[in-house]
């Protein structure tokens, strides 16, 4: 994709600038709150079903490489995502998707520690749990908290953008929106094998996550 190629080119430019200017390198950890949902297409949804967002968490680490007002920040983050839904016969049913996410953020420092950021994110599915129902029968719950990995694509691509603020003593605050670009459902607009169907049914399903993170710098290299 052109967007992803552009991010790589910016990263190469920053790396080349680092040979001419002093590079600041921070290594740290981060954790925070997820407010998540799945953007489902109307076709293929379970009938008479209400879909709702849910709350989760993320935790991981980062490396910040900064030159002047620009920085590149790759991360490795465990993230809990998914969706809740309710039927007339069952409530608080859940689709829980756990990912190992690898965002690579390009950051521009507007003034002081205030920055805006954008970048691609690769998501690797770690686990998928959810509920199965009999095909065509919303009241026919087959089982809750079932393994759904056979129904979910193992790779997810997203674009992430947001803003951050570097705080005193090595702390940082980030607000970010991760917009899923790929369909995580293996069986969109196709027949689901077997006699039951997962909560995402045959809808197109794309991850949508708002993240609020607190970071802490563990090691600083350079001024």
Secondary structure, DSSP 8 states (H G I E B T S, - for coil): -HHHHHHHHHHHHHHHHHTTS--EEEEEEEEEEEEEEEEE-STT--TTEEEE-EEEEEEEEEEEEEETTEEEEEEEEEEEEEEEEEESS--SEEEEEEEEEEEEEEEEEEETTEEEEEEEEEEEEEEEEEEEEETT-TT-EEEEEEE-GGGB-SEEEEEEEEEEEE-GGGEEEEEEEEEE-S--BTTTTS--SSSEEETTTTS-EEEEEEEEEEEEEEEEE--
